[in-house]
Amino acid sequence: MTRNISILSNDDIIEMAPAAGAWEPMEGVSSKYSFVPTVKAIDLLRDVGWQPIFATQSGVRKRARDGYQKHLIRFVQPDLIMRDERIDLLLYNSHDRGCSFKLMAGIWRFICSNGLVIGDEYANFSHKHIGFNPDDFMKSAIQIAGSAGDIASQMDELKQIELIPQAQSAFAKAAHNLVYDEPDEAPIESDDLLKTRRHEDEGRDIWRTFNVIQSNIIDGGLRGSKIGANGRRRRVTTRPVKALDKNLKLNQALWVLTQEMGKLAKEIA
C-alpha cells in the first residue's frame, strides 16, 4: 500500500468499532431476524481485494443498543489509488435492526483528507440480513471496483468545468438548503460555505467548489451567529456532522447536487 495506509485486522476493527464484532443480534429482536456478523462481511470483501483501513460507529442513547449500533468500515484497493484521490468502498451495517448491509463507493481526497460518498445508484448496494447471499454481496463489491473508471472520469470532467461567481453562489445556496430546514434561521449564510481553508482549494471549477462546500458542511468550524432564547444574537461555530446516518445522506446528496450543477454548466456553456 502507498501513502502510509495501514491495513486493519478484525481485532483492530473491533477495537475501533466494537459493534462490528457482535456475534449475535441485540436482545429482543424478532426470532425471524437473520443475523450475519459484520466480520463475515469484512472477510468476504477481503476475498475480492478490498482491504479495511478505518472503522467507526455511531453513538447510542439507549444502553441496550451499545455494541449493536450502526457502524462503518472503509476499504481500499491498491489499484484504485490515484495521484490526488483514492476510490474506496464503504460498508455500513448494524445489529439492532437499524439497517441492512450497505455497500457504497467513496472518494478520499488526499489534499484535505476528505471522505466523499458517491450518490449514484450504480455505486450503491443494499443486502438484507434475511436471505443474505455471499456471492451477490461479493458481486456488488466487485461492481464498485469496476465503477472506479467511471468515477474517475466524472471527477476529471468536474475539474474542467469552471463556474462563474453567481453559479458558485447558487451551488452554495442549494447545499445550504440541504443542511438547514429553515435556511433563514441558519447561523451562517449560504456563501459562507464557499470559504476556502487551503490554497489548493482556491479556484472556480466545480470539483474544488464541491469539495470546499462539502468540507465546510461536514467538518463544521464556520463562525456565525444565532438568536438565543433571550432574543439576543450570539456568536456560534458550526459543528461537524458526526452522526453516521446524517453524514452519509448529506454526502450522497451533495454528490448528486454536484452532478446536476455539472450538467447545467455544460448546457449553458
Contacts in CASP RR format, 6 or more apart in sequence:
PFRMAT RR
TARGET T0000
AUTHOR 0000-0000-0000
METHOD contacts of the structure
MODEL  1
MTRNISILSNDDIIEMAPAAGAWEPMEGVSSKYSFVPTVKAIDLLRDVGW
QPIFATQSGVRKRARDGYQKHLIRFVQPDLIMRDERIDLLLYNSHDRGCS
FKLMAGIWRFICSNGLVIGDEYANFSHKHIGFNPDDFMKSAIQIAGSAGD
IASQMDELKQIELIPQAQSAFAKAAHNLVYDEPDEAPIESDDLLKTRRHE
DEGRDIWRTFNVIQSNIIDGGLRGSKIGANGRRRRVTTRPVKALDKNLKL
NQALWVLTQEMGKLAKEIA
1 7 0 8 1.000
1 51 0 8 1.000
1 76 0 8 1.000
1 78 0 8 1.000
1 81 0 8 1.000
2 78 0 8 1.000
2 81 0 8 1.000
3 81 0 8 1.000
3 86 0 8 1.000
3 110 0 8 1.000
5 53 0 8 1.000
5 76 0 8 1.000
6 53 0 8 1.000
7 51 0 8 1.000
7 52 0 8 1.000
7 53 0 8 1.000
8 16 0 8 1.000
8 52 0 8 1.000
8 53 0 8 1.000
8 54 0 8 1.000
8 55 0 8 1.000
10 21 0 8 1.000
10 39 0 8 1.000
10 42 0 8 1.000
10 43 0 8 1.000
12 55 0 8 1.000
13 20 0 8 1.000
13 21 0 8 1.000
13 39 0 8 1.000
13 42 0 8 1.000
13 52 0 8 1.000
13 55 0 8 1.000
13 73 0 8 1.000
14 20 0 8 1.000
14 21 0 8 1.000
14 39 0 8 1.000
16 54 0 8 1.000
16 55 0 8 1.000
16 56 0 8 1.000
17 55 0 8 1.000
17 56 0 8 1.000
17 57 0 8 1.000
17 71 0 8 1.000
17 72 0 8 1.000
17 73 0 8 1.000
18 57 0 8 1.000
18 67 0 8 1.000
19 38 0 8 1.000
19 57 0 8 1.000
19 67 0 8 1.000
19 68 0 8 1.000
19 69 0 8 1.000
19 70 0 8 1.000
19 71 0 8 1.000
19 94 0 8 1.000
19 95 0 8 1.000
20 38 0 8 1.000
20 39 0 8 1.000
20 42 0 8 1.000
20 55 0 8 1.000
20 57 0 8 1.000
20 71 0 8 1.000
20 73 0 8 1.000
20 93 0 8 1.000
21 37 0 8 1.000
21 38 0 8 1.000
21 39 0 8 1.000
22 37 0 8 1.000
22 38 0 8 1.000
22 67 0 8 1.000
22 68 0 8 1.000
22 95 0 8 1.000
23 37 0 8 1.000
24 35 0 8 1.000
24 95 0 8 1.000
25 33 0 8 1.000
25 35 0 8 1.000
25 68 0 8 1.000
25 95 0 8 1.000
25 96 0 8 1.000
25 97 0 8 1.000
26 64 0 8 1.000
26 65 0 8 1.000
26 67 0 8 1.000
26 68 0 8 1.000
26 95 0 8 1.000
26 96 0 8 1.000
26 97 0 8 1.000
27 64 0 8 1.000
29 96 0 8 1.000
29 97 0 8 1.000
30 97 0 8 1.000
32 130 0 8 1.000
33 97 0 8 1.000
33 129 0 8 1.000
33 130 0 8 1.000
34 128 0 8 1.000
34 129 0 8 1.000
34 130 0 8 1.000
34 131 0 8 1.000
34 132 0 8 1.000
35 95 0 8 1.000
35 129 0 8 1.000
36 101 0 8 1.000
36 129 0 8 1.000
36 132 0 8 1.000
38 71 0 8 1.000
38 73 0 8 1.000
38 91 0 8 1.000
38 93 0 8 1.000
38 95 0 8 1.000
41 91 0 8 1.000
41 93 0 8 1.000
41 101 0 8 1.000
41 137 0 8 1.000
42 52 0 8 1.000
42 73 0 8 1.000
42 91 0 8 1.000
44 134 0 8 1.000
44 137 0 8 1.000
44 138 0 8 1.000
44 141 0 8 1.000
45 52 0 8 1.000
45 75 0 8 1.000
45 89 0 8 1.000
45 91 0 8 1.000
45 138 0 8 1.000
45 141 0 8 1.000
46 52 0 8 1.000
47 138 0 8 1.000
48 138 0 8 1.000
48 141 0 8 1.000
48 142 0 8 1.000
48 145 0 8 1.000
49 77 0 8 1.000
49 145 0 8 1.000
50 75 0 8 1.000
50 76 0 8 1.000
50 77 0 8 1.000
50 89 0 8 1.000
50 141 0 8 1.000
50 145 0 8 1.000
51 75 0 8 1.000
51 76 0 8 1.000
51 77 0 8 1.000
52 73 0 8 1.000
52 74 0 8 1.000
52 75 0 8 1.000
53 74 0 8 1.000
53 75 0 8 1.000
53 76 0 8 1.000
54 73 0 8 1.000
54 74 0 8 1.000
55 71 0 8 1.000
55 72 0 8 1.000
55 73 0 8 1.000
55 74 0 8 1.000
56 71 0 8 1.000
56 72 0 8 1.000
56 244 0 8 1.000
57 67 0 8 1.000
57 69 0 8 1.000
57 70 0 8 1.000
57 71 0 8 1.000
57 72 0 8 1.000
57 244 0 8 1.000
58 69 0 8 1.000
58 70 0 8 1.000
58 71 0 8 1.000
58 243 0 8 1.000
58 244 0 8 1.000
58 245 0 8 1.000
59 69 0 8 1.000
60 66 0 8 1.000
60 67 0 8 1.000
60 69 0 8 1.000
65 96 0 8 1.000
67 95 0 8 1.000
68 94 0 8 1.000
68 95 0 8 1.000
68 96 0 8 1.000
69 94 0 8 1.000
69 96 0 8 1.000
70 92 0 8 1.000
70 93 0 8 1.000
70 94 0 8 1.000
70 96 0 8 1.000
70 98 0 8 1.000
70 99 0 8 1.000
70 244 0 8 1.000
70 245 0 8 1.000
71 92 0 8 1.000
71 93 0 8 1.000
71 94 0 8 1.000
71 244 0 8 1.000
72 90 0 8 1.000
72 91 0 8 1.000
72 92 0 8 1.000
72 244 0 8 1.000
72 248 0 8 1.000
73 90 0 8 1.000
73 91 0 8 1.000
74 88 0 8 1.000
74 89 0 8 1.000
74 90 0 8 1.000
74 108 0 8 1.000
75 88 0 8 1.000
75 89 0 8 1.000
75 90 0 8 1.000
75 91 0 8 1.000
76 86 0 8 1.000
76 88 0 8 1.000
76 89 0 8 1.000
76 108 0 8 1.000
77 87 0 8 1.000
77 89 0 8 1.000
77 145 0 8 1.000
80 86 0 8 1.000
80 87 0 8 1.000
80 88 0 8 1.000
80 145 0 8 1.000
80 148 0 8 1.000
82 152 0 8 1.000
84 109 0 8 1.000
84 110 0 8 1.000
84 111 0 8 1.000
85 107 0 8 1.000
85 108 0 8 1.000
85 109 0 8 1.000
85 110 0 8 1.000
85 152 0 8 1.000
85 155 0 8 1.000
86 107 0 8 1.000
86 108 0 8 1.000
86 110 0 8 1.000
87 105 0 8 1.000
87 106 0 8 1.000
87 107 0 8 1.000
87 145 0 8 1.000
87 148 0 8 1.000
87 149 0 8 1.000
87 151 0 8 1.000
87 152 0 8 1.000
88 105 0 8 1.000
88 106 0 8 1.000
88 107 0 8 1.000
88 108 0 8 1.000
88 115 0 8 1.000
89 103 0 8 1.000
89 104 0 8 1.000
89 105 0 8 1.000
89 106 0 8 1.000
89 141 0 8 1.000
89 144 0 8 1.000
89 145 0 8 1.000
90 102 0 8 1.000
90 103 0 8 1.000
90 104 0 8 1.000
90 105 0 8 1.000
90 106 0 8 1.000
90 117 0 8 1.000
90 248 0 8 1.000
91 101 0 8 1.000
91 102 0 8 1.000
91 103 0 8 1.000
92 99 0 8 1.000
92 101 0 8 1.000
92 102 0 8 1.000
92 103 0 8 1.000
92 104 0 8 1.000
92 244 0 8 1.000
92 248 0 8 1.000
93 99 0 8 1.000
93 100 0 8 1.000
93 101 0 8 1.000
93 102 0 8 1.000
100 126 0 8 1.000
100 127 0 8 1.000
100 128 0 8 1.000
100 129 0 8 1.000
101 126 0 8 1.000
101 127 0 8 1.000
101 128 0 8 1.000
101 129 0 8 1.000
101 132 0 8 1.000
101 137 0 8 1.000
102 124 0 8 1.000
102 125 0 8 1.000
102 126 0 8 1.000
102 127 0 8 1.000
103 124 0 8 1.000
103 125 0 8 1.000
103 126 0 8 1.000
103 127 0 8 1.000
103 137 0 8 1.000
103 140 0 8 1.000
103 141 0 8 1.000
103 144 0 8 1.000
104 117 0 8 1.000
104 118 0 8 1.000
104 119 0 8 1.000
104 123 0 8 1.000
104 124 0 8 1.000
104 125 0 8 1.000
104 144 0 8 1.000
104 248 0 8 1.000
104 252 0 8 1.000
105 117 0 8 1.000
105 118 0 8 1.000
105 120 0 8 1.000
105 123 0 8 1.000
105 124 0 8 1.000
105 144 0 8 1.000
105 147 0 8 1.000
105 148 0 8 1.000
105 151 0 8 1.000
106 115 0 8 1.000
106 116 0 8 1.000
106 117 0 8 1.000
106 118 0 8 1.000
106 123 0 8 1.000
106 151 0 8 1.000
107 115 0 8 1.000
107 116 0 8 1.000
107 117 0 8 1.000
107 118 0 8 1.000
107 151 0 8 1.000
107 155 0 8 1.000
108 114 0 8 1.000
108 115 0 8 1.000
108 116 0 8 1.000
109 115 0 8 1.000
109 116 0 8 1.000
109 211 0 8 1.000
111 198 0 8 1.000
111 200 0 8 1.000
111 201 0 8 1.000
112 197 0 8 1.000
112 198 0 8 1.000
112 200 0 8 1.000
112 201 0 8 1.000
112 211 0 8 1.000
112 215 0 8 1.000
114 211 0 8 1.000
114 214 0 8 1.000
114 215 0 8 1.000
114 218 0 8 1.000
115 218 0 8 1.000
115 251 0 8 1.000
116 211 0 8 1.000
116 214 0 8 1.000
116 251 0 8 1.000
116 254 0 8 1.000
116 255 0 8 1.000
117 248 0 8 1.000
117 251 0 8 1.000
117 252 0 8 1.000
117 255 0 8 1.000
118 124 0 8 1.000
118 151 0 8 1.000
118 252 0 8 1.000
118 255 0 8 1.000
119 252 0 8 1.000
119 253 0 8 1.000
119 255 0 8 1.000
119 256 0 8 1.000
120 147 0 8 1.000
120 255 0 8 1.000
120 256 0 8 1.000
120 259 0 8 1.000
122 143 0 8 1.000
122 147 0 8 1.000
122 150 0 8 1.000
123 144 0 8 1.000
123 147 0 8 1.000
123 151 0 8 1.000
124 252 0 8 1.000
125 140 0 8 1.000
125 143 0 8 1.000
125 144 0 8 1.000
127 133 0 8 1.000
127 136 0 8 1.000
127 137 0 8 1.000
127 140 0 8 1.000
154 259 0 8 1.000
155 207 0 8 1.000
157 262 0 8 1.000
158 205 0 8 1.000
158 206 0 8 1.000
158 207 0 8 1.000
158 210 0 8 1.000
158 258 0 8 1.000
158 262 0 8 1.000
159 205 0 8 1.000
159 206 0 8 1.000
159 207 0 8 1.000
159 208 0 8 1.000
160 205 0 8 1.000
161 205 0 8 1.000
161 206 0 8 1.000
161 262 0 8 1.000
161 265 0 8 1.000
161 266 0 8 1.000
161 269 0 8 1.000
162 204 0 8 1.000
162 205 0 8 1.000
162 206 0 8 1.000
162 265 0 8 1.000
163 171 0 8 1.000
163 204 0 8 1.000
163 205 0 8 1.000
163 206 0 8 1.000
163 209 0 8 1.000
163 261 0 8 1.000
163 265 0 8 1.000
164 204 0 8 1.000
165 204 0 8 1.000
167 261 0 8 1.000
167 265 0 8 1.000
168 194 0 8 1.000
168 204 0 8 1.000
168 209 0 8 1.000
169 190 0 8 1.000
169 191 0 8 1.000
169 194 0 8 1.000
171 206 0 8 1.000
171 209 0 8 1.000
171 210 0 8 1.000
171 213 0 8 1.000
171 257 0 8 1.000
171 258 0 8 1.000
171 261 0 8 1.000
172 190 0 8 1.000
172 191 0 8 1.000
172 192 0 8 1.000
172 193 0 8 1.000
172 194 0 8 1.000
172 213 0 8 1.000
173 190 0 8 1.000
174 257 0 8 1.000
174 261 0 8 1.000
175 190 0 8 1.000
175 193 0 8 1.000
175 213 0 8 1.000
175 217 0 8 1.000
175 254 0 8 1.000
175 257 0 8 1.000
176 183 0 8 1.000
176 186 0 8 1.000
176 188 0 8 1.000
176 189 0 8 1.000
176 190 0 8 1.000
176 193 0 8 1.000
177 183 0 8 1.000
177 190 0 8 1.000
178 250 0 8 1.000
178 253 0 8 1.000
178 254 0 8 1.000
178 257 0 8 1.000
179 186 0 8 1.000
179 217 0 8 1.000
179 250 0 8 1.000
180 186 0 8 1.000
183 190 0 8 1.000
185 226 0 8 1.000
185 227 0 8 1.000
187 224 0 8 1.000
187 225 0 8 1.000
187 226 0 8 1.000
187 236 0 8 1.000
187 238 0 8 1.000
188 222 0 8 1.000
188 223 0 8 1.000
188 224 0 8 1.000
188 238 0 8 1.000
192 216 0 8 1.000
192 222 0 8 1.000
192 224 0 8 1.000
193 212 0 8 1.000
193 213 0 8 1.000
193 216 0 8 1.000
193 217 0 8 1.000
193 222 0 8 1.000
194 209 0 8 1.000
194 212 0 8 1.000
194 213 0 8 1.000
194 216 0 8 1.000
195 212 0 8 1.000
195 216 0 8 1.000
195 222 0 8 1.000
196 202 0 8 1.000
196 212 0 8 1.000
197 212 0 8 1.000
197 215 0 8 1.000
197 216 0 8 1.000
200 208 0 8 1.000
201 208 0 8 1.000
201 211 0 8 1.000
201 212 0 8 1.000
201 215 0 8 1.000
202 208 0 8 1.000
203 209 0 8 1.000
206 258 0 8 1.000
206 261 0 8 1.000
206 262 0 8 1.000
206 265 0 8 1.000
210 254 0 8 1.000
210 258 0 8 1.000
210 261 0 8 1.000
213 254 0 8 1.000
214 251 0 8 1.000
214 254 0 8 1.000
216 222 0 8 1.000
216 238 0 8 1.000
217 241 0 8 1.000
217 250 0 8 1.000
217 254 0 8 1.000
218 240 0 8 1.000
218 241 0 8 1.000
218 247 0 8 1.000
218 250 0 8 1.000
218 251 0 8 1.000
219 240 0 8 1.000
220 237 0 8 1.000
220 238 0 8 1.000
220 239 0 8 1.000
220 240 0 8 1.000
220 241 0 8 1.000
221 237 0 8 1.000
221 238 0 8 1.000
221 239 0 8 1.000
221 240 0 8 1.000
222 237 0 8 1.000
222 238 0 8 1.000
223 235 0 8 1.000
223 236 0 8 1.000
223 237 0 8 1.000
223 238 0 8 1.000
224 235 0 8 1.000
224 236 0 8 1.000
224 237 0 8 1.000
224 238 0 8 1.000
225 233 0 8 1.000
225 234 0 8 1.000
225 235 0 8 1.000
225 236 0 8 1.000
226 233 0 8 1.000
226 234 0 8 1.000
226 236 0 8 1.000
227 233 0 8 1.000
227 234 0 8 1.000
228 234 0 8 1.000
241 247 0 8 1.000
241 250 0 8 1.000
END
